Structures are given as C-alpha cells and as structure tokens.
C-alpha cells in the first residue's frame, strides 16, 4: 500500500511540475489533401521527438538529426503510410500526403527533453469528397436541403448560396441573412432546423436556382483546419409548364421575331402595285 501511495505522489509531483504535459487538438481534413501536424518547437530543444498512430510508432527524430525514421523505417512502422510521411528536421513536424479516409485516428506526439516529457494528441478525421444532390422544383414550391449529418451542440454550420453566406447555426442559435443583398433576395423565405441543420426555402423563385453549400466547423477543441464542406445541393427552379431555360426562351423569341419580320416583308411585296407596260 505504501508503494502505491509513493508512486501516486511521484506522479502527482511530475504533473504539478510540468514533467508531463498533454495537449489535445482536433483536425479535420478533406481526403486527398496534405496535412501538417506541428510540434511548435525546435529540434535542438528536444532529445527525442516521436510520432505514433493509434499507438504504433511511425516517425522519430532521436538526438542526432541524421537518425530519423519515417513509416516502415521505424521499428514499429505501419505499412499504410509508406512514402506518405515527411518529417521536418528543424521542428519535427509531421506531414501526411495523399491522405485517405482510413488515415483517420489518433496521432500522438512525444517531446522528450532532459527536464520534461510533453505529449500532444491530434485526433485527425479525413472526410470523403463532398457529396452533391440535385433538386428540381417549380416556382412557388418549397424545398428542404437536409445535410444528413449528425450535428453536435458546439458545431457551427454555415449555408452558402453561390459562395455567399445566407444562414448560420452556432450552438442553439440560428441566424439568417445579414447581408443586404441576401436579405432582399431571401426575405422571410428561409427557415433553419436547429436540430438537423437543414435549410428550407419557401415560395421559391427562378433566381433561387444555383449552388447551395453547407460548411461545418467544430469548436470542441482547438482546430487546425476548419470550415469543412459537408454537402452541396444544385437547385433548379423552373416556371411550371415551360420546362425551358431562359436562354432557350430567348432563342425562341428571336426566331419568332425573325419569322414575323419575314412575313411582313412578304406581305408588303405582295401588295405592291404592279407597273403596266404599254
């Protein structure tokens, strides 16, 4: 019992004096992009810098900077990262290239110096390509754009229409259109569901046609990458019975005008008095 108590007191002393320091960071990245996990230190200040993925060592800089390993070069290397890891020999930061959804997991950094052991954990999530749904409706109808993702209370959701922010959910509060142009275009026609994050457009107009995109940011922990695109919707609003685009309608009008003009010329020629030659 005394031994256990002594061990507990030693650990408590180490934590109180900064010998162990754990930092936690959440990272979200689009699959296929590269991401760098920073150490925020210089290698000259550390004796060892070690990187682990789900408790498997994947990279290390130990003492002499020439003694650096990445992926399968390390004793416990994981084949999944072959030729996709890069170590910065000045800072020890780790870069993952050509990322995949299966790279999601916990990346643990251990910074070991003569006076302390500091740890930093990166919970990295890689998202697949942003999905896009197509929505078609008639003028005057309503449409609901449902992202179909789980939303946590601290997630911030922002809806964009052709690149312009039109609605936002932060915590338990929703906000619609602060921009003057947006307010004019969608006045009293947008509704937010604070539980699901879905956006409903009522009394639709032809000018509502375009690209709607939902982006999400998490504030559960400090993040490196934010504003992850979650879902896109291509919305087309048509005039009932026309089924034609504005360009097609304009083309038809021009053809009709030309036919009318040709008919008028023909009529004038037909009714022109004929010259009688004696």
HELIX and SHEET records of a PDB file:
HELIX    1   1 UNK A    2  UNK A   16  1                                  15    
HELIX    2   2 UNK A   43  UNK A   45  5                                   3    
HELIX    3   3 UNK A   71  UNK A   73  5                                   3    
HELIX    4   4 UNK A   79  UNK A   81  5                                   3    
HELIX    5   5 UNK A  101  UNK A  103  5                                   3    
HELIX    6   6 UNK A  180  UNK A  186  1                                   7    
HELIX    7   7 UNK A  206  UNK A  208  5                                   3    
HELIX    8   8 UNK A  246  UNK A  271  1                                  26    
SHEET    1   A 6 UNK A  20  UNK A  30  0                                        
SHEET    2   A 6 UNK A 117  UNK A 127  1                                        
SHEET    3   A 6 UNK A 105  UNK A 112 -1                                        
SHEET    4   A 6 UNK A  48  UNK A  53 -1                                        
SHEET    5   A 6 UNK A  56  UNK A  62 -1                                        
SHEET    6   A 6 UNK A  68  UNK A  70 -1                                        
SHEET    1   B 3 UNK A  35  UNK A  37  0                                        
SHEET    2   B 3 UNK A  94  UNK A  96 -1                                        
SHEET    3   B 3 UNK A  85  UNK A  87 -1                                        
SHEET    1   C 6 UNK A 131  UNK A 138  0                                        
SHEET    2   C 6 UNK A 228  UNK A 238  1                                        
SHEET    3   C 6 UNK A 210  UNK A 218 -1                                        
SHEET    4   C 6 UNK A 155  UNK A 161 -1                                        
SHEET    5   C 6 UNK A 164  UNK A 170 -1                                        
SHEET    6   C 6 UNK A 173  UNK A 176 -1                                        
SHEET    1   D 3 UNK A 143  UNK A 145  0                                        
SHEET    2   D 3 UNK A 199  UNK A 201 -1                                        
SHEET    3   D 3 UNK A 190  UNK A 192 -1                                        
END                                                                             
